[in-house]
Amino acid sequence: MSTTAKPRVRVPKSVKRGEAFEIRTLITHPMESGQRKDDSGKTIPRKILNKFVCTLDGEMVFTAELAPAVAANPYLAFFCRAEKSGTLRFAWTDDDGTVIVEEAAVNVA
Amino acid sequence: MRGAKPTAALRPTRRHLLGRAAGLPLVMLSPGGAWADSGAELKQALAAVGKGRKPLSGRLKLDAPEIAENGSLVPIEVSFDSPMTEQDRVTAIHVFADGNPRPQVAVFRFGRLSGQARVAIRVRLQQTQELIALAETGEGNLYETRALVKVTIGGCGG
């Protein structure tokens, strides 16, 4: 089963130096909990995104360790502070080892 | 029942209910099986984060709906009142649920560039239960807060 997760990220067009701004992320993923059973009564194996990391020019901004109790199509909104313009990198890690990466620019006005 | 003295055993329950959930139906008094099962695991998980520290109250906020119609998509927000400077910042917020098959929900960690300790996420809740948030500060303090969510339709499937 290949991963078809599609990330979407929202970052403000421009931000003020040193001031916190909100980043919103959403990624399509079933987050199969490992608790559900199929029609024949067999447990459907767990397959979730278990880790999310956001960095700015390589420095850690925010990370999240996710459990099966996180809803399908994980949504995360959090904050960041930037001293200068740079590149935000977002990475989601699947149970199968796949890493889905997205990038976005931060423009400090 | 008027005039009857409440038994000692009842008092904490009543106080708990009044403090946390004034007006909610008595459904809360009869926890389901899964609640009991994950209890030990939750205790362990909380202890693993707490490491013997006594949790403080205040500063940490856990926003969740009082009633969630659909347990498979419950929006929650955790935040910690902190300037997030080098001297005064929160390093991690842990979220647990006491009525799911497993107590873990998420762990959020904040770096120097976090700016503000506030995170919104959507979670699954199998039944009416309490969410527990623990925050660790850079100074090594532990904060705890809880929120009760009444779930109409459970969200774990199976």
Contacts between the chains, C-beta under 8 A, distances in Angstrom:
chain1	res1	chain2	res2	distance
A	19	B	115	7.5
A	20	B	84	7.7
A	20	B	114	7.9
A	20	B	115	3.1
A	20	B	116	4.0
A	21	B	115	7.2
A	33	B	124	7.1
A	33	B	156	6.0
A	33	B	157	6.7
A	35	B	101	5.5
A	35	B	156	5.0
A	35	B	157	6.2
A	35	B	158	5.0
A	36	B	156	7.6
A	36	B	157	3.9
A	36	B	158	4.3
A	37	B	158	5.0
A	43	B	158	7.9
A	56	B	113	5.4
A	59	B	111	6.6
A	59	B	112	7.1
A	59	B	113	5.9
A	60	B	109	7.8
A	60	B	111	3.9
A	60	B	112	8.0
A	60	B	113	7.4
A	61	B	111	5.3
A	61	B	113	4.6
A	61	B	114	6.0
A	62	B	108	6.9
A	62	B	109	7.1
A	62	B	110	6.0
A	62	B	111	6.7
A	62	B	114	5.7
A	62	B	119	7.7
A	63	B	108	7.3
A	63	B	109	4.6
A	63	B	111	8.0
A	64	B	106	5.7
A	64	B	107	7.0
A	64	B	108	5.2
A	64	B	109	7.7
A	64	B	119	7.5
A	64	B	121	7.5
A	65	B	106	6.4
A	65	B	107	4.2
A	65	B	109	8.0
A	66	B	106	5.5
A	67	B	102	6.5
A	67	B	104	3.9
A	67	B	105	5.5
A	67	B	106	6.3
A	68	B	102	6.7
A	68	B	124	7.6
A	69	B	97	5.8
A	69	B	100	5.3
A	69	B	102	6.9
A	69	B	104	6.7
A	69	B	105	4.4
A	69	B	106	7.7
A	69	B	123	5.4
A	69	B	124	5.1
A	69	B	125	7.6
A	69	B	156	8.0
A	70	B	105	6.8
A	70	B	106	6.1
A	70	B	121	6.5
A	70	B	122	7.3
A	70	B	123	5.9
A	70	B	124	7.1
A	71	B	72	6.1
A	71	B	73	4.9
A	71	B	74	7.3
A	71	B	122	4.1
A	71	B	123	5.8
A	71	B	124	5.3
A	71	B	155	7.4
A	72	B	72	7.4
A	72	B	73	7.9
A	74	B	121	7.3
A	74	B	122	7.4
A	75	B	120	7.2
A	75	B	121	6.5
A	75	B	122	5.1
A	76	B	119	6.8
A	76	B	120	7.2
A	76	B	121	5.6
A	77	B	119	6.8
A	77	B	120	4.0
A	77	B	121	7.8
A	78	B	108	7.4
A	78	B	114	7.4
A	78	B	118	7.0
A	78	B	119	4.9
A	78	B	120	7.7
A	79	B	114	6.0
A	79	B	115	4.5
A	79	B	116	3.8
A	79	B	117	7.6
A	79	B	118	5.8
A	80	B	113	5.8
A	80	B	114	6.7
A	80	B	115	5.5
A	81	B	84	7.6
A	81	B	113	5.4
A	81	B	114	6.9
A	81	B	115	3.1
A	81	B	116	7.7
A	82	B	113	7.0
